[in-house]
């Protein structure tokens, strides 16, 4: 008898303890979720604002007390956006610059990362340190010197000027080199004995093994090209070479200097959509690329 | 194919340039490895055995000397073109490829006249896989294999291009004890079946002795002795080789020779005719002790370990260089459980070494 008694007492104790634990768990969960919801609202709100503004009429947009739910939904803004801004052309330009610069940049990144990770040559470490050193210089400073350089080359208003100056990314080289260095030396030796050249080893072994990083780099580079603003604004004034961000800025200003913001917002929504898709489907790689390095994206 | 190493030397420059010290990893190694034999390169870590292997494979360039495969001087030939098979200690399988792709990989790199059709490649890969009994695992990735299976894949990959030489770098050290025994038999069988001249590196003397046709014992880059395992065990040329071979290891005593008799402590334990009077180091194999109540070598008895067939007697003696003397005796011989144990010695299991240079001092065994 006493033993069953003991058991039930013990169980009761346990239950009390566990109920106390449950309460604590619920409280902490509520707090965590409240925080997350708050952050989500803060982050989502600008996008929401973009979307509702893009369907408002210009008069509704200019109300002194802004409406959070549009009174009427004007999808015609989207059609206007396409027509006024020549979005198709801008899309194609941006896609072209993005693809070409990503492709060339990948080739350069892979080859230099391979050299820094695997080849032995005099001054390798000094050269790599110098390259890393350039990361300390703020990008804005490069803008000025790059501008002077491309100007003297006579490259203004061309695709070359949009692509070439940013082909080499020290950060990506660094990222990929670290990745390459993690591949054990024995694999290289094994491949040598198996009769491969350096280039074939790179292609057959290193690139497949570093594929997640390469995908991250591709996505980040594409996003960078898609989002770039200052440089294209400086060097490409000819409409033939304008990229999407600049197009958005300029296209919706009428002769009086007024900006038709709802239409501009519609255009922004259109432009953001591909990136949104990229993020949804490839976020695994984006996060990996950004978080592994822990420096910047 | 026979392999000839001629005055092979490898010097590594010092890491620390100021110290300027060079490391001589392999020093003047000359040896002819007969065709179709299994050679064990044996020595403690840092003795240059792996370096020797890498030089034969072409992954490291010798500082001096030459390497011949048959009559061809391959010293300047790079690893890609040397046509050797190499199995690494950690197997070095390509992690993103399946077993089949791993085995096919060396074949896909063949050029010119050696180039194979797809069907021939598959056939060869399957043959190699069957040889090591992994033909049912062809579509797995290395991460889905056990250590032993990975090791077999590595051997298959090394064998598939039918190399002139198969090199194995500590092939068994990542396997558990049972698998190690099994795999070393397997390596022996594969080597016999293919008849490929095979060199394998190990620090485990038991491993080397059990499967090698010839063993090469190295120390600090210098070859100490080359010979058949039993021959090297029975007749070591110096104290290092004697100490390195054998489990349990040889028991070492300080002794002296006076008037053709060997003394350990004050006791004359053995007649050693033909040896000049001198201080000597005495090595006695564990199986060289015969328990004998009236035996001259009296040791303090510490413990008796029963191993079934044999008995291992642990004792101590003031003249011994190690705290414990281990002898292996037949379980039929009764060891009295007193304070001491007395032995007579089997003359051919007693080895004398010079105190000055540790070289062997021979005496006539009656």
Contacts between the chains, C-beta under 8 A, distances in Angstrom:
chain1	res1	chain2	res2	distance
A	184	B	90	7.2
A	184	B	92	6.8
A	186	B	88	4.8
A	186	B	89	7.9
A	186	B	90	5.9
A	186	B	92	3.7
A	187	B	92	5.3
A	187	B	94	6.6
A	189	B	59	5.3
A	189	B	79	7.7
A	189	B	86	7.5
A	189	B	88	7.2
A	189	B	92	7.0
A	190	B	86	7.0
A	190	B	88	6.2
A	190	B	92	4.0
A	190	B	94	7.8
A	190	B	157	8.0
A	191	B	94	7.9
A	191	B	105	7.9
A	192	B	58	7.8
A	192	B	59	6.2
A	192	B	78	7.7
A	192	B	79	4.3
A	192	B	80	5.8
A	193	B	57	5.8
A	193	B	58	7.7
A	193	B	59	7.0
A	193	B	79	5.3
A	193	B	80	7.8
A	193	B	82	7.9
A	193	B	84	6.2
A	193	B	85	7.2
A	193	B	86	4.4
A	193	B	106	8.0
A	193	B	158	7.9
A	194	B	105	5.6
A	194	B	106	4.0
A	194	B	109	5.9
A	194	B	157	7.3
A	194	B	161	7.9
A	195	B	80	4.8
A	195	B	81	7.5
A	195	B	83	7.9
A	195	B	106	6.0
A	195	B	109	3.7
A	195	B	110	6.8
A	195	B	111	7.9
A	195	B	161	7.7
A	196	B	80	6.7
A	196	B	109	5.3
A	197	B	80	6.9
A	200	B	109	7.2
A	204	B	94	8.0
A	204	B	105	7.6
A	205	B	94	5.8
A	205	B	96	7.7
A	208	B	96	4.5
A	209	B	95	6.8
A	209	B	96	5.7
